[in-house]
Amino acid sequence: MYNKNLTVTGTGDSLFLQEFPAEYEAALKSVAGFIGQCDIKMTNLETNFSDFEYFAGAYSGGTWLNTRRSCLGDLLKYGFNCFGTANNHCFDYSFAGLTSTIDTLEAAGLAHCGTGRSFDEAVAPAVLERNGVSCAVFAVDASFENASKAGKGTAKLKARPGVNYLRHDTVYQVDEAQMAALRQIAARTRINYNREKLINTGFLTPDPEGFFFLGDQKYTTEKTVPSTSCHPGDKARLVEAVKKAKAQYDYVFMMVHCHDNDNVREENPPEYLKEFCHACIDAGVSAVFGGGCHRLRPVEIYRNSPVFYSLGDFIYQGLRIEHLPADFMEKYGIDINSSAEAALWARSRGDKVGLHCNKLNYQTVLPKLEFENGRMTGFSLLPLQLNFERKDRMNGLPEIAVGREAQEICDLLNSLSGSYGVKLELSGGCFRLSGK
């Protein structure tokens, strides 16, 4: 029997905006050396590729991100061979920016997934073959704006470019007294007037029985209703795509971009994300690689398949943005012709707040997963630190973490993953499952 062996790695967000400085070369080679041990090497590309010839979109994923096409070669030095593009920044430069990114990746002969020129392209997996083993890789965004959704074509209308998406429902649980108070607030403020008008004129469907809406927020007194849950149609569509791919290819992997949490702690995944990840593995996915919230989240081993609820940032060059549109400047009350550097300074309130101010956004791990005949047989994590203390062009670039830094990341992951039954130990420079 032929052994279908495969080694896989995946990263969190590659928020990659500028070419690397010369002094990063040695550290890059060390990281690339680890990645190079794997057959499938995927990353979440959290930027767009263009040379600023397109207009910025009317909204962004928080900051308008774009990278000049000539910089792609630096990112490729890590050895990635699959790029997930399903994230909240894929529409920062509207339709043209999205398709320009796809065109740039395809011109370089790179596999990609998660966005497309049509709905069918956006939901399709990237397909790779290594050593006679075939793989399908999906990417989905749970933190999208409606305008970025890929749309199906009809007999009369063209399909719409966009992102592969996962919607979810949020319900707030209250007791009877709190529900009565909400109804009084609604009656006094008339906050639901326009909602009721839209229902009565057919533009909204009637509210489901057992739930009350205060504006767009949904409340219930039912204790068994989950706080968040996947949109049934999206979940069914994505699970069916996984099953179809599993019947055709040896392995299937899922990349998922999610900013949401459980409203208790940033590191805690929402219920709907756990629901989705488990459903993917039940359908045949061998590992889920999460990202989006810029921080590490728990690791879970579900049915012998790893779920990385978030791998945080692999690259974070959020301070290296080249240009920002007038919308950004106006939001922070500065001249629209200000530099991006000045705009970011204004947003950070003089370098006092922002993602770049928290070390947790600069710590991550690189998984190395080994599979034999569809079953995971090897699991290790290389700790990385992104030069949090550096305030030059090295800031945000990954290096292998050693010593106290490595142990700090190990302790962090253990504190997050303990309730999921995962315990890690530092051995030989990598984290491994305790007792394995």
N, C-alpha and C positions, 0 to 999 in steps of 0.2 A: 504493500500500500504506500502510495506517495505521500510523504509528510508535507502538509501545507503549513510550513513554518513562516512566521512573520514577526518582525520587530517594528514597533510603532512609537512615535512620540507626537505630542501636540502641545501647543502653547496657549496662553491667554492672549491678551490684546497686544498686537504689534502696532502701537501708536507711533508710527515711523514717519518722520517729516523731513529730515535732512540727512545728507551724507555723513558718514562717520569720520571723526578726527583720526589722524595718523596714529596717535598714541593708543588708540583702542585696538589696534591690529592683533596684539598678542592675546588679549583677553577674548577677542572675537574668535580666534583660532581654537582656543580651549573649549569654548561653548560649542562651536561648529563641530569640533571633534566628537563630542558626545552625541550631537544630533546625527552626525554622519554614521554612527553605529546602527542606525535604524533604517528600515526600508521605506516606511511611510512617514513623512515629516510634514506635519500640517501646522499652520498658524492662522490666527484671526487677523486679517488685514484691516486695521481700523484707520483707514484713510482713503483718499481718492487719488488717482493718478491723472494729472493734467499739468499743463504749463500756464495755468490761470487764464486760458483763453475763453472760459465759460463763466457765465454769471453765477454768483452765489445763490443758493436757494433761499426761499423766504423764511426758512427756519433751519436750525442745525441740530446736531445731537448734543448740543451744549456749547460747542465751539466749532467753527467751520474748519474742517481739516482737509488739507490737500498737500500732495507731495509731487515734486517735479519728476517727470518720467525718467530723467537721467539718473535719478537716485536709486532706481529699482535694483541696479547691480549690487549695491551695498547690502541690501536686504537678502539678496540671493547668496551672499557669502556664507550664510548660516547653513545652506543646503536644503532649504524647504522645497518640497515638490508638490504641495497642495495648499491652496489659499482659500480660506473661508472669507466671504465678503458680506455675510449677513450680519449687519450691526446697525446701530442707530446713527452712524455717520455716513452711510452709503449714499444718502441723498443730500449731503451738504451742498453739493453743486448741481442739484436738480438732475433731470434726466440725462443731460449731456455729460455731467460728471460721472454718473453711474456707468453709462455705456463707455465712456473714455477709459475707466478703470478696467472694465472687461476687455476692451480692445487692447490695452497695454499688456495685460496678462497673457492674452491669446497670442499677441505678436511675439512674445517671448517663449511661447510654447509651454505655458504653465497651466496645470490643472487648477480649476477653481469651482466654487459652488456657493450658493446662497443668494445670488442676485442674477438677473438675466434680462434680456431684451424683451422677454415675454414671460407669462406666468409659468409655462412649461419649462423654460430654461431656468427660471429662478428656483423651482422646486426640484430640478433634476440633480442627481449626485455627480460629483467628480468621480471618474473611474480611473484607477491606476492598476498596473500589473507589475509585480516584482518577483523575480525568480519563479515564474509560473504560477504565482498566487494572485488572484484578482481581488480588488477592494473597491467598495463604493463608499464615498464620504459625503454626508449631507451637512448643510449648515442652515440654521434657522435663527431668526431674530424675534425675541419676545419683548423687545423694548423699542418698538418702531412707532412712527407716526403714520396715521392712515394714508397720508399722501404718498408714502413710499411703498405701499403694498403693490406687489405685482398683480396684474389683473388679467383674467381670462378673456380671450377673444370670443366673439360670436360669429354667426353667419354673416352679419352685417358690419361688425365693428372689430377693429384690430385689437390684439392683446396689448396690455400696458407693461412697459418695463418696470422693474421694481425688485423688492426683496421677498424672500421666502419667510413667512411670518407665522407666529403662534400667538393667538389672542387668549385672553383669560378673563374670568369673572371674579369680582371682588365683592364680598358680603361682610358687613359689620354686624356682629352679634350684640344685642342689647337685651335688657330685661323688660318686663311689661311696663314698669314705671318710666323707664327711659324712652320706650317707644311712644308712650302717651305724651311725653314732653316733646319729642320730635314732631309729632302730629300737631301739637299746639304751636310750635315754632313755624311749621309750614303754613298753618292757617293764618298766623299773625303776619308773617312776612310775605305771603303769596309767592314764595320761591318756586312753587310747582305750577304756577299759572301757565307758563309757556309749555311746560312738559305736557300738561293736560290738554292744551290746545293742539299740540302735535299729535297726541294719541287720538283725539276726537276727529282730526282731519286726515288720519291714515298715514301720517309721516313717521310715527312711531307705533310699534306694536303695543297692545295693552300690557300693563305691568303684571307679572306673574303673581298668582295667588300666594299669600303668605309672606310677601315682601312689601316693604314700603320704601319709596324713594324720597330723599331730601335733595332736590336738585338732581345731580347725577350719582349721588351716593346711595347705595343699596343696603337696607337694613332688614334684619329678621330677629325674631325671638326664638327661633328654632335652634337648639343647641347642637344638633348633629350636622348642620350645614358647614362645609369647610370654608375657611376664611377666603381662600382663593382656589379656583379650579380651572382647568384647561377648557377652552372653547371646544365643545364636543366635535364640531365639524372639522376644526383644524387638527385636533388630536387624531381623529379617525383618518384624515387625509395623510398625515405624516406617518402614522403607524402603518398604513397600507403601503405607502411608498417604501418603507423599510422592509416589510415582508416581501414585496416584489423584488427588491434588490437582493435580499438574502437568498431568494430562490435562484438568482442569476449569478451572484458573485460569492467568493469564499468568505469574505469578511465585510461587515458594514460598521461604519463609525459615524458618530453624530457630534457636530459642533453646535453649541447653543449659546446665544448671547442674551444675557438677562441682567438688568439693573435692579429688579425688584428684590425686596427682602421681606421678612415677616413682621415688619413694623416694630420690632423689638431691638434688633441689632443688625448692622450692615452686613455682617458676615453670615447671617442666617438665611438660607434660601427660603423662598416662599413655598407654600404647599403645592401650588400648581407646577413649579419646576420639578419638585420631587416626583409628583404624579407623572409628569411627562418623561422624565429620565427613566423611571421604572418601566413605563409602557414601552419605551424604545428598546430596552434590553429584553423585555418579554417578547418583543417582536423579532429579535435577532441581532440587535446592535451589540458589539463586543466591548465598546468603551464609549463613554460620553465625556467630551472635553468642553467645559463651560468657561465663560468669561463674561466681561461686561461691567462688573462692579468695581474693577480696578484693585480688588483685594483677593487674597486667598480665602476660600470657603472650605467647608468640610470635604473630606474624601470618604466615599462610601464604597464598599465592595458588595454589590448586589448580584446574587446568583453567579458569583465568581467573576463578575464584570465590574471594572472600576467606573465610578461616577466622580468626576472632578467638578463639584458644583461651581467653582470658579478657580481658575489658575492665575487670576490677577493680571498684572501687566508683565509682558515679556520685554517690551520696549515702551518707555514713556518719555517721549520728546515733546510733552505738552507745552514746554517753555520755548520751543524752537519754531513756532508757527511763523510763516513768512508774511502772509497778508491776511487781513480780516475785513469783512464788508462794513458798510456804513451802519447796518443794523446793529452790529456789535458795539460800535462806538456810541451810538445814540442810547443804547440800553444803559451804558455806564457814564453817560453825560460828558463825553469828551468830543473834540473835533473829529469829524468823519474822516479827515485826511491824516489822522494820527497813525503812528507806526503800530504794528501788531504788538511790539514789546511794550509800548506805552499803554495800549489797551489792556493787555494782560496784567500790567502793574495796577491799573485802575480796578480791575475786577478783583484782584487779590488784596485790595485795600492796603497797598504798599507792602506786598509780600507777606501778609499776615494770615491769609486764608487761601485754601485751594488744595487740589490733589497733591501738588508738589510739596506741601508743608507737612505731610504725614508719611512717616517711614513705612507704614503698613502697605502703602501703594507702591513700594519699591522692593518688595520681597516676593519671590515666586519659586516655583520648582519646575523642572523639566522631567516629565515622566519618560521611562523606558519600559515599555510593555512587550513581553515576549509571548507569542502564541504558538501552539502546536495543534494542528487539526481542529481549529476552532475554539480551543480552550486556553485561557491564560495560564502560563506556566512560569512567568517571571515578572516581577514588579519591583522597580526601583525609581527613586526620585532624586534628581540632582538639584541641590539648593542653589539659588541664584540671588544676588543682590544687585540693585540697579543704580548704585553710586548715589544714594540719597544725599550724602554729605557734600558731594561735589557740586559746585555752582557754575561749572563751565560746560563745555560741549560733551563732557563725559556723563553728565547728569542724565539718568534715565536709560543708560545702556547696560545690558546684563553682563555680569561677571560671575564666575563660580564663587559661591560663598564658602568660607572655611572657618574653622575655629569657633569662636563665640558666636559669630554671625550665623553660621550653619546651625548651631545648637538652638539659637533663638528662633529660627524658622521651624525647626523640628518641634520645639515646644509649642509654638503657635499652632501648627497643624494638629498636634495631639490634643490641644485644648479644644479645637474646633471639631475634631473627628471622633473624640471619645464616645459621644452619645450614639454614634453610628457603628460602634463596635470595632473601630480601626485604631490600632496603636502602632506607631512608627518608632524605629530606633536608628540612630546614626551609626553607619558601619561602612568603612572604606570610602568615606567622602559622600555617600548617598544615604537616603532614607530607605529603609526596607520594612516590610511588615514584621512586627515583633513575633519572634518564634518561628519565622519562616527562613 
